[in-house]
Amino acid sequence: MAKKDPNQHFEEVDTSILWEDDWKSKTVFITKYGGALLGHISGAIVCFWVQWISTGIAFIIVGSGLGWMFWVRRSDFRKRTRSDAKLHSFFHELRDEIPAVLAESNPKQRGSHLNHLVERLTQEIAGYYRALKRNDEIDCIIRIANGNGEFITRGRSDGLEKSRKEKSEPIHMNEGLAAALRTKDARGVYIIRSIPEATSRGLWKRTATDDCLDVNALLACPVVAVDHGTRAMIGILCVTAKRDVFDVTDTVPIKAFADCFGMALAAVGEAVCEDVRIKKAKSNA
């Protein structure tokens, strides 16, 4: 068994081979997949050869069970490492790009830079949930409030239908999901397992994008900014799927992503307000 270097440095980690490297460094041949399979088959053949039928059957059942347990452990390990990599990518993008957005002196360029960042972040969140749920049909959408009390879609991941961009409609703060989240004091997460059912309960406002077939279930979380102790819902973050794949444990990560969005958008909003104050001071001088 190879001895690990006690001092190692990793800039990037290939999650596709991480399990295999870890497995090779910690196991001997007989406990690896090839060795276990060889031992399992050999033992079963010997048992049947000497007519220990019941022992041979037990050998097959126990060996199959252990093989299944190994496969589940390996799958869970790879799922976790891949979702962790996407989690890091989200925060890495946020760390690098928010200062660049704030440094933009031209309001139009700042808005354009922010829109591109939001698009990339929704892609990272979609990637995180795709890895977590092992489902490539998961996507992400974020709506951000404008000055008219409406929530406008500002970011979509790449798996959603392209026609959504033309069909998208604003949702007023007193309608659909926006109103439902506000009645909960902009706290917590809704799991929408059926859009028609959510519509009948008043949680969902039908729009032209409901004709698209790429979203049938979703998580919906408020994006909240806090200014001197005052909370305000400034966005809605949704993780979507073509079928009902979400459970209660999936509501925890989306709240963390929404909190990060809230901090970032609040920082940009404060910078915009500061620009306005400076311009007013100069005009009055």
N, C-alpha and C positions, 0 to 999 in steps of 0.2 A: 504494500500500500504506500503510495507516494506521500511524502511528508509535505505539508503545506508551508509556504513561506510565511513566517510570523508577521512580516511587514509587507503589505500589498497595497497597491494604488490602482484604482479603476476610474477612468474618465467616462467610459461608456461600457455598458454591460449588454451582451447579446443574450436576451432572455430565452431565445430559442434553443440555446445549448447549455444554459445555466444548470438545468436539472441534470443533464447527462454528465457534465463535468463534476458536479457535486456527488452524483451517484458513483462515478468511477473512483473518486478519491476516498469514499467511505466504505466501499463494499469489496468483498472478494468474489471470485467468479461464481461460486455455488449460490450466492445470494443475489446475483444479478439476473436480469430477465433470461439471458441465454442459459446460464447455469441452472436456474430454477426450473426452466422448461425441460431441460435435458434430464435433470434429476427426477422430475415429476413423471415424464414419459417412461424413463428407465424403470422406476419403481413400480409403475402400473403394469408394465410388460412382465416384470419378474413375478409379480403377484399372480397374474393370470397364467403364467407359464407353469407355476407350481400349484395351480388350481386353488389359490387363496382368493376365491371370487369376491367374497364380502370385503376382504382387505383391499383388493384392487379397486372395487367400487368406492370404498371410503377414501382411498388414495386420490382418485379422480375428483371426488366431491370437495375434499379438503384443499387439494391443489388448485382447483378452479376458483374456490373461494379466496384463497390467498392471492392468486393472480389478479382477481377482480379488485381486491383491496390495494394491491400495488398500483394498478392502473388508476384507481380513484385518487390515491395520494399523489401520483405523478401529475394528473390532470389539475388537481387543486393547486399544486405547487406552481405549475406553469401559468394558471389563471391569475394567481396572486402576483407573481413577478411581472406579468404583462400589464396588469392593471396598475401596479405600483409605478411602472415605467411611464405610463400615460399620466398618472398623477403628478409625477415629477415634471413631465413635459408641460403640463398646464401651469404650474407655479413658475417654471423657468421662463416661459413665455410672458407671464404676467410681470415678473421681476424685471425683465429686460425691456419690455415695451412701454410700460406705464411712464417711466421717466422720459422716454422719447416723445410720448404724446404730450406730456406736460411741458416739454421744452419747445414745442411748436408755438411760434409767435403768431402765425396766421390762423385765425379761427377756422377758416374753411379747411386748411390743411390738417389742423388738429382734429376736426370732425371726421375727415376722411381717414386719417391714421387710426382713430378710435374705432371706426366701423370695420376696418380691416382686422384690427386686433380682436374685436368681438367675434368676427367670423372664425378666426383661427382658434379662439378659445372654445367656441361651441364644438369645433371639430375635435379638440382634445377631450372634451367631456364625453362626446359620443364614443371616442376611442376607448376611454376608460370603462364605460358601461358595456361596450361590446366585448372587451376583454373579461370584465367581471362576470357577465352573464353568458359568455361564449355564444354570442348572437350578433351577427353582422347586420341585422335588420333594425338595430337601435340607432336613433339619431337624437339631435339636440336642437332646440329652438330657444331664443331669448327675445322677449319683448321689453322695450324700454319706454318709460313714460315721456311724453312730450309736454309742452306747456299748456295743452288744452284738456288735460285730464284723460288722455288716451294713451293706450299702450300699443306701440308700433313694433313690428318684427324688425330686428336689427341684425340678427345672425341666425344662420341655418347651417347644419352640417351637410356633407356631400351626398348622403344617401336619400335625401328627400327629393320629391318630384320637382323638376325645374319650373313647372308651371305655378308653383306656389308664390314665386316672386311677383308675378302679374296678378294673381288672384287675392293676395293678402289684403286684409282689411283691418283697420284699427279696432281695438276693443276699448270701450269707455270704462272708466274706473267703476261705474255703477252697473256694469253688465258682466254676465258670464263668470269666468274664472277670476277676473280682477275683483269683482264684487264679493265672490265667495271667499277669496283669500283675505279681503279686507274685513269681512265679518268675523274672521278668526284672529283679528288684530295682527294680520300679516305675520303669523307664526305657523310653523308646521308645514306639512306637505300633504297634498291631495294625491291619492292613487286613483286615477280614472281607469277603470277596467272596461268600460263600455261607453263610448261617446253618446250613442242614442239614449242610454239610461241617464247619463249626466245631463243631457239636454232636457229630458223630461222632469228632472229634479231641479232645474234652474241653475245648475252649476256650469253650464256650457252655453255659449251663444253661437248659434249656427252662422257660418260664413261660407264664402265661395270655396275656400280650401277644404271644406268637409267633403267635397266630391272626390278629393284625392284618396287613393287607396293605401298610402304609405303610413298612415297613423290610425291605429285602432285602440291603443291604450297608452297611458302616459303618467309620468310623475310631474306634478306642478308645484313649484316652490316660489315664495315671494323673494324678491331681491330688495333688501332693506338698507337704507342709509341712515346713519345716526349723526345728528349735529347738535352738540351741546345737550345731549340727553333726549333730544326729540327724534322719534323714529318716523320714517316716511317710506312707504313702499314705492320704489322707483323702477321696478321691473318685475317680470315673471320669467323664471327659468323652467323650461320643460325638457324632460327626457322622454322620447317617444319610442313606440315599438309597433310593429304590424300586428302583434298578437299580445295577449295578456301574459307577460313574463315577469312582472314586478311583484316583490313582496315587501314586507315592512322594513326589512334590513336595508333595502335599497334606498330608503328615504334619508339615511344618515349622510352618505357622501354628497348628495345633491344640496343639502343644507350648507355643507362646507363650501362647495363651489359658489353657491348663491351669496354667502357672506363675503367671499373674495371679490365677486363682482360688485357687491355693495360698496366695499372699501374703495375699489378702483374707480367706480363711477362717481363716488362722492368726492374723491381727490380731484378728478377732472372737472367736476362741477364747481368745486371751490376755486380752481384755477381760472375758470371762465368768469366767475363772479369777481375775482380779484382784477382781472383784465378790465371788466366793466367799471369797477371803482376807480381804477387808475385813469381810464379814459375820461370819466366824469370829472375827476380832480383836475386833469390837464385842461379840459374845456372851460372849467370855471376859474382857472388861474388868470 
